[in-house]
């Protein structure tokens, strides 16, 4: 596995990926690695936990990580000195090349006191855009903190 080159603190992409699981299945021909049972992946400030995790590779680079479970969890520090982005959902799809995360099913995302909840949340880190949606009859919940005055 090669490091995940993403939008995190620059050192993250240079750190090794550590994965712990009850079982692993590697299919080099299809560029897939599937981990099952108490899966935890760490790389620098990035941490993803899930019941099942599928890592997809293209041209020997990680392009997509799909974490699934009762409450899959993602956290990562995006910039030095900034608080971590923390996300939970039934399915978390992390597109490493596109620098975005999709949260599906009971999704929740928080960063620096701002919170978003809905059935589906798409978080584009490059554009700084959050798109939250709910199923029919449900709603989207947001808590936005006021801007801090300059010191």
C-alpha positions in Angstrom: 0.0 0.0 0.0 1.2 3.5 -0.8 0.5 6.5 1.4 -2.7 8.3 1.0 -1.8 11.7 -0.6 -4.6 13.9 0.5 -5.5 17.2 2.0 -4.3 16.5 5.5 -1.3 18.0 7.2 1.6 17.5 4.8 3.4 14.9 7.0 0.4 12.5 6.8 1.0 11.5 3.2 4.6 10.6 4.1 3.7 8.3 7.0 3.1 4.6 6.7 -0.5 3.2 6.8 -1.2 0.9 9.7 -4.2 -1.4 9.5 -5.5 -3.7 12.1 -8.4 -6.1 11.5 -9.6 -9.6 12.3 -9.1 -10.7 8.7 -7.8 -9.4 5.4 -8.3 -10.4 1.7 -6.0 -8.9 -0.9 -6.9 -9.1 -4.7 -3.9 -7.5 -6.5 -5.5 -8.2 -9.9 -8.5 -6.1 -9.1 -6.6 -3.6 -6.9 -8.6 -4.3 -3.8 -7.9 -5.0 -0.2 -10.8 -5.9 2.1 -10.5 -5.9 5.9 -13.1 -7.3 8.2 -13.8 -7.2 11.9 -12.8 -4.4 14.2 -10.9 -2.5 11.5 -8.7 0.4 12.4 -6.6 2.3 9.9 -4.1 5.0 11.0 -1.8 7.2 8.9 -0.4 10.3 10.6 -3.4 12.2 11.9 -5.9 10.1 9.9 -7.9 7.5 11.7 -10.7 5.4 10.3 -12.5 2.6 12.1 -15.2 0.3 10.8 -16.6 -3.2 10.8 -15.5 -3.6 7.1 -13.0 -1.5 5.1 -12.3 -1.8 1.4 -9.3 0.0 -0.1 -9.1 0.5 -3.8 -5.9 1.1 -5.7 -5.2 2.4 -9.2 -1.7 2.7 -10.6 -0.4 1.6 -7.3 -2.0 4.5 -5.4 -4.9 4.4 -2.9 -7.9 6.1 -4.7 -10.8 5.2 -2.5 -11.4 3.9 1.0 -14.9 2.6 2.0 -15.6 2.1 5.6 -18.8 0.4 6.6 -20.4 -0.6 9.9 -22.9 0.2 12.6 -21.0 3.5 13.2 -18.0 3.9 10.9 -15.7 6.7 12.2 -13.3 9.1 10.4 -11.1 11.7 11.9 -8.2 13.8 10.6 -6.4 17.1 11.2 -6.5 19.1 8.0 -4.1 21.9 9.0 -1.5 22.4 11.7 -3.1 24.0 14.7 -6.7 23.3 13.5 -9.1 21.0 15.2 -9.8 17.7 13.7 -12.6 16.9 11.3 -14.7 14.1 13.0 -17.3 12.1 11.0 -19.6 9.2 11.7 -22.0 7.3 9.4 -23.0 3.8 8.4 -20.8 4.1 5.3 -17.9 6.5 4.8 -16.4 6.8 1.4 -13.1 8.7 1.2 -12.0 9.7 -2.3 -8.3 10.4 -1.8 -7.5 11.9 -5.2 -10.6 14.1 -5.2 -10.1 15.2 -1.6 -13.7 14.5 -0.5 -15.6 12.4 1.9 -19.2 11.0 1.5 -21.1 10.0 4.6 -24.1 7.8 4.1 -26.7 6.7 6.7 -27.1 8.5 10.0 -24.3 10.9 8.9 -22.7 13.4 11.3 -19.7 15.7 10.6 -18.1 18.2 13.0 -15.2 20.6 12.8 -14.3 23.5 15.1 -17.7 23.4 16.8 -19.7 23.4 13.5 -21.9 20.4 13.1 -23.9 18.8 10.2 -26.3 15.9 10.5 -28.4 14.2 7.8 -28.9 11.0 5.9 -26.1 11.9 3.4 -23.3 14.5 3.8 -20.7 15.2 1.1 -17.7 17.2 2.3 -15.4 18.6 -0.4 -12.2 19.7 1.4 -10.7 21.5 -1.6 -13.7 23.7 -2.1 -14.6 23.9 1.6 -18.1 22.8 0.7 -20.6 20.7 2.7 -23.7 19.3 1.1 -26.1 17.7 3.6 -29.3 15.9 2.6 -32.1 14.1 4.4 -34.5 11.4 3.2 -38.2 12.3 2.8 -39.8 13.1 6.1 -36.4 13.7 7.7 -34.4 16.9 8.1 -30.9 18.2 8.1 -29.5 19.7 11.3 -26.7 22.3 11.4 -25.0 24.1 14.2 -22.7 26.9 13.0 -20.4 28.8 15.3 -20.1 32.6 15.0 -16.8 33.9 13.5 -14.2 34.6 16.1 -13.0 38.2 16.5 -9.3 38.8 15.6 -7.1 38.9 18.7 
